[in-house]
Amino acid sequence: SMSSQPKITHVIFDLDGVLIDSERINFQIYQKLWSKYGKTFTPELMLRITGTPISSSELFLIKHFGMEGKLSTEEYRKQYNTLSHELMAKCPLVPGVMRLVRHLSEHNIHIAICTSSTKDEFNTKMATHTELLDLIPLIVLAGDDPEIKRGKPAPDPYFATMNRFQQKAESALNILVFEDSANGVRAAIAAGMQVVMIPDMTYMKPPEEVRDKIGCILKNFEEFRPETMGLPPYD
């Protein structure tokens, strides 16, 4: 029933695969980078690292591919950034995003982005999306924010976002998070927030251990009915 659904006053969006259609491009970046070393980057690996900051994924991948001592994190990061600038600059918005964000904005819902991206990655991805950014006053870049010690799946990025809203939420239960990855969903649930999961890639599955805590799982934004999650309905 509606009464059991807390009123949502704040909405936090993950970036990759939620607001921008970037997960496919991310996959290409990793494939290209690792094929240079004769390594095969798989969907399983993508699943492991999606939603986590590059500072942890780069160490994991270098180790996984047995490249310790052969490929430094500096060199890896340089190649990653080069490919990212090349491939990410034309990254489109996910269909239905502008409609939802405008709707939330018109109803005075407080909106933020909480992403594992670094500032550099974020600027590349969002260069052409100023219209969207104009509606989102709070951006938290967990990828290189010194105040955020642990990235997703730890709740730290979401706690930081909650604390930085100019107008505070009454509780974490009044905050709705949109996520596409298992790691992101784990982070939001660990922070005590409501979650809508929109798995971006076919291989992204809801994490079983918290599945019953996910508010709803959707194919896309067009399916989303705001009133089912304690938000004002579309007009």
KEPA-228582 format. One record per residue (C-alpha): residue number from 1; residue in one letter; y negated, z, x negated. Coordinates in nm, 3 decimals. Example, Ala and Ser with C-alpha at 12.3 -4.5 7.8 and 13.67 -1.06 7.14 Angstrom:
% residues 2
> n  res  v  w  u
> 1  a  0.450  0.780  -1.230 .
> 2  s  0.106  0.714  -1.367 .
This chain:
% residues 235
> n  res  v  w  u
> 1  s  0.000  0.000  0.000 .
> 2  m  -0.361  -0.052  -0.104 .
> 3  s  -0.432  0.322  -0.099 .
> 4  s  -0.190  0.385  -0.386 .
> 5  q  -0.371  0.125  -0.599 .
> 6  p  -0.661  0.286  -0.791 .
> 7  k  -0.998  0.114  -0.754 .
> 8  i  -1.058  -0.104  -1.058 .
> 9  t  -1.407  -0.069  -1.204 .
> 10  h  -1.341  -0.216  -1.550 .
> 11  v  -1.143  -0.520  -1.666 .
> 12  i  -1.033  -0.592  -2.023 .
> 13  f  -0.904  -0.933  -2.127 .
> 14  d  -0.688  -1.009  -2.426 .
> 15  l  -0.810  -1.334  -2.582 .
> 16  d  -0.530  -1.555  -2.712 .
> 17  g  -0.316  -1.704  -2.437 .
> 18  v  -0.515  -1.519  -2.170 .
> 19  l  -0.872  -1.652  -2.184 .
> 20  i  -0.812  -1.938  -2.425 .
> 21  d  -0.511  -2.166  -2.441 .
> 22  s  -0.447  -2.086  -2.805 .
> 23  e  -0.088  -1.968  -2.840 .
> 24  r  0.043  -2.325  -2.874 .
> 25  i  -0.217  -2.389  -3.144 .
> 26  n  -0.128  -2.058  -3.314 .
> 27  f  0.233  -2.170  -3.325 .
> 28  q  0.131  -2.502  -3.486 .
> 29  i  -0.078  -2.319  -3.747 .
> 30  y  0.219  -2.103  -3.851 .
> 31  q  0.458  -2.400  -3.849 .
> 32  k  0.226  -2.605  -4.071 .
> 33  l  0.155  -2.318  -4.307 .
> 34  w  0.520  -2.227  -4.363 .
> 35  s  0.656  -2.582  -4.377 .
> 36  k  0.451  -2.623  -4.697 .
> 37  y  0.689  -2.369  -4.849 .
> 38  g  0.997  -2.532  -4.695 .
> 39  k  1.028  -2.253  -4.437 .
> 40  t  1.095  -2.290  -4.064 .
> 41  f  0.872  -2.087  -3.836 .
> 42  t  1.057  -2.016  -3.508 .
> 43  p  0.965  -1.902  -3.155 .
> 44  e  1.149  -1.575  -3.232 .
> 45  l  0.907  -1.507  -3.517 .
> 46  m  0.614  -1.598  -3.294 .
> 47  l  0.739  -1.343  -3.042 .
> 48  r  0.750  -1.071  -3.309 .
> 49  i  0.392  -1.125  -3.426 .
> 50  t  0.206  -1.234  -3.112 .
> 51  g  -0.065  -0.984  -3.023 .
> 52  t  -0.056  -0.808  -3.360 .
> 53  p  -0.340  -0.833  -3.615 .
> 54  i  -0.304  -1.078  -3.906 .
> 55  s  -0.315  -0.787  -4.153 .
> 56  s  0.029  -0.677  -4.029 .
> 57  s  0.176  -1.019  -3.945 .
> 58  e  0.098  -1.167  -4.288 .
> 59  l  0.290  -0.890  -4.464 .
> 60  f  0.580  -0.919  -4.220 .
> 61  l  0.608  -1.299  -4.263 .
> 62  i  0.570  -1.302  -4.642 .
> 63  k  0.852  -1.047  -4.659 .
> 64  h  1.065  -1.223  -4.396 .
> 65  f  1.052  -1.552  -4.586 .
> 66  g  1.120  -1.381  -4.921 .
> 67  m  0.783  -1.487  -5.062 .
> 68  e  0.672  -1.153  -5.207 .
> 69  g  0.526  -1.211  -5.552 .
> 70  k  0.515  -1.587  -5.482 .
> 71  l  0.250  -1.594  -5.210 .
> 72  s  -0.034  -1.340  -5.208 .
> 73  t  -0.196  -1.219  -4.887 .
> 74  e  -0.527  -1.364  -5.015 .
> 75  e  -0.378  -1.711  -5.061 .
> 76  y  -0.194  -1.684  -4.729 .
> 77  r  -0.514  -1.580  -4.549 .
> 78  k  -0.708  -1.866  -4.709 .
> 79  q  -0.455  -2.123  -4.588 .
> 80  y  -0.436  -1.962  -4.246 .
> 81  n  -0.815  -1.971  -4.206 .
> 82  t  -0.836  -2.334  -4.318 .
> 83  l  -0.574  -2.442  -4.063 .
> 84  s  -0.732  -2.221  -3.798 .
> 85  h  -1.078  -2.377  -3.843 .
> 86  e  -0.920  -2.721  -3.830 .
> 87  l  -0.701  -2.670  -3.522 .
> 88  m  -0.871  -2.393  -3.320 .
> 89  a  -1.218  -2.545  -3.289 .
> 90  k  -1.118  -2.746  -2.982 .
> 91  c  -0.924  -2.472  -2.809 .
> 92  p  -0.971  -2.499  -2.429 .
> 93  l  -1.020  -2.216  -2.179 .
> 94  v  -0.721  -2.124  -1.964 .
> 95  p  -0.757  -2.275  -1.613 .
> 96  g  -0.893  -2.026  -1.358 .
> 97  v  -1.061  -1.802  -1.615 .
> 98  m  -1.423  -1.893  -1.535 .
> 99  r  -1.365  -1.841  -1.164 .
> 100  l  -1.220  -1.493  -1.217 .
> 101  v  -1.477  -1.378  -1.474 .
> 102  r  -1.767  -1.501  -1.257 .
> 103  h  -1.615  -1.323  -0.958 .
> 104  l  -1.584  -0.995  -1.149 .
> 105  s  -1.936  -1.031  -1.284 .
> 106  e  -2.080  -1.093  -0.936 .
> 107  h  -1.908  -0.778  -0.810 .
> 108  n  -2.045  -0.568  -1.097 .
> 109  i  -1.708  -0.503  -1.255 .
> 110  h  -1.750  -0.410  -1.623 .
> 111  i  -1.583  -0.670  -1.844 .
> 112  a  -1.464  -0.669  -2.206 .
> 113  i  -1.251  -0.867  -2.446 .
> 114  c  -1.009  -0.674  -2.666 .
> 115  t  -0.843  -0.898  -2.923 .
> 116  s  -0.644  -0.866  -3.244 .
> 117  s  -0.859  -1.147  -3.387 .
> 118  t  -1.093  -1.098  -3.681 .
> 119  k  -1.462  -1.185  -3.644 .
> 120  d  -1.403  -1.511  -3.829 .
> 121  e  -1.110  -1.610  -3.606 .
> 122  f  -1.302  -1.512  -3.294 .
> 123  n  -1.608  -1.719  -3.384 .
> 124  t  -1.392  -2.025  -3.452 .
> 125  k  -1.203  -1.991  -3.124 .
> 126  m  -1.509  -1.923  -2.908 .
> 127  a  -1.761  -2.164  -3.063 .
> 128  t  -1.764  -2.390  -2.756 .
> 129  h  -1.725  -2.119  -2.490 .
> 130  t  -2.072  -1.963  -2.474 .
> 131  e  -2.075  -1.990  -2.094 .
> 132  l  -1.783  -1.748  -2.077 .
> 133  l  -1.917  -1.517  -2.349 .
> 134  d  -2.250  -1.486  -2.166 .
> 135  l  -2.061  -1.302  -1.889 .
> 136  i  -1.873  -1.062  -2.119 .
> 137  p  -2.099  -0.801  -2.280 .
> 138  l  -1.834  -0.609  -2.477 .
> 139  i  -1.617  -0.765  -2.748 .
> 140  v  -1.372  -0.556  -2.953 .
> 141  l  -1.224  -0.732  -3.257 .
> 142  a  -0.933  -0.513  -3.360 .
> 143  g  -0.843  -0.756  -3.640 .
> 144  d  -1.112  -0.623  -3.872 .
> 145  d  -1.276  -0.330  -3.694 .
> 146  p  -1.287  -0.035  -3.938 .
> 147  e  -1.272  0.219  -3.653 .
> 148  i  -0.940  0.084  -3.522 .
> 149  k  -0.667  0.215  -3.748 .
> 150  r  -0.363  0.064  -3.577 .
> 151  g  -0.343  -0.270  -3.398 .
> 152  k  -0.143  -0.357  -3.085 .
> 153  p  0.127  -0.253  -2.983 .
> 154  a  -0.046  0.081  -3.058 .
> 155  p  -0.299  0.175  -2.785 .
> 156  d  -0.588  0.219  -3.033 .
> 157  p  -0.765  -0.114  -2.957 .
> 158  y  -0.768  -0.035  -2.585 .
> 159  f  -0.887  0.323  -2.636 .
> 160  a  -1.171  0.189  -2.854 .
> 161  t  -1.267  -0.062  -2.584 .
> 162  m  -1.262  0.206  -2.314 .
> 163  n  -1.490  0.428  -2.524 .
> 164  r  -1.738  0.149  -2.594 .
> 165  f  -1.810  0.045  -2.236 .
> 166  q  -2.175  0.122  -2.170 .
> 167  q  -2.077  0.262  -1.834 .
> 168  k  -1.763  0.470  -1.874 .
> 169  a  -1.457  0.439  -1.654 .
> 170  e  -1.359  0.750  -1.458 .
> 171  s  -1.012  0.723  -1.607 .
> 172  a  -0.779  0.474  -1.777 .
> 173  l  -0.623  0.411  -1.434 .
> 174  n  -0.947  0.245  -1.321 .
> 175  i  -0.916  -0.015  -1.595 .
> 176  l  -0.718  -0.336  -1.551 .
> 177  v  -0.593  -0.527  -1.855 .
> 178  f  -0.484  -0.892  -1.866 .
> 179  e  -0.227  -0.962  -2.138 .
> 180  d  0.018  -1.239  -2.227 .
> 181  s  0.228  -1.077  -2.500 .
> 182  a  0.483  -0.796  -2.502 .
> 183  n  0.291  -0.622  -2.783 .
> 184  g  -0.032  -0.636  -2.585 .
> 185  v  0.137  -0.508  -2.270 .
> 186  r  0.286  -0.217  -2.466 .
> 187  a  -0.060  -0.131  -2.603 .
> 188  a  -0.229  -0.132  -2.261 .
> 189  i  0.047  0.075  -2.099 .
> 190  a  0.042  0.324  -2.387 .
> 191  a  -0.334  0.358  -2.319 .
> 192  g  -0.254  0.446  -1.955 .
> 193  m  -0.419  0.137  -1.807 .
> 194  q  -0.313  -0.100  -1.529 .
> 195  v  -0.170  -0.428  -1.653 .
> 196  v  -0.134  -0.783  -1.529 .
> 197  m  0.092  -0.989  -1.754 .
> 198  i  0.058  -1.367  -1.768 .
> 199  p  0.322  -1.474  -2.020 .
> 200  d  0.168  -1.775  -2.189 .
> 201  m  0.473  -1.928  -2.353 .
> 202  t  0.818  -1.962  -2.201 .
> 203  y  0.965  -1.734  -2.468 .
> 204  m  0.727  -1.446  -2.390 .
> 205  k  0.926  -1.194  -2.188 .
> 206  p  0.801  -0.869  -2.034 .
> 207  p  0.908  -0.576  -2.252 .
> 208  e  1.205  -0.421  -2.066 .
> 209  e  1.126  -0.059  -2.155 .
> 210  v  0.791  -0.071  -1.970 .
> 211  r  0.865  -0.345  -1.716 .
> 212  d  0.834  -0.109  -1.417 .
> 213  k  0.484  -0.010  -1.531 .
> 214  i  0.347  -0.366  -1.523 .
> 215  g  0.128  -0.416  -1.213 .
> 216  c  0.226  -0.779  -1.170 .
> 217  i  0.363  -1.069  -1.370 .
> 218  l  0.207  -1.408  -1.296 .
> 219  k  0.256  -1.768  -1.402 .
> 220  n  -0.120  -1.834  -1.418 .
> 221  f  -0.464  -1.717  -1.302 .
> 222  e  -0.451  -1.943  -0.996 .
> 223  e  -0.175  -1.713  -0.863 .
> 224  f  -0.386  -1.400  -0.906 .
> 225  r  -0.507  -1.228  -0.589 .
> 226  p  -0.768  -0.971  -0.704 .
> 227  e  -0.717  -0.747  -0.398 .
> 228  t  -0.352  -0.683  -0.493 .
> 229  m  -0.475  -0.497  -0.801 .
> 230  g  -0.762  -0.293  -0.654 .
> 231  l  -1.037  -0.554  -0.702 .
> 232  p  -1.265  -0.724  -0.445 .
> 233  p  -1.095  -1.034  -0.296 .
> 234  y  -1.223  -1.385  -0.365 .
> 235  d  -1.473  -1.498  -0.099 .
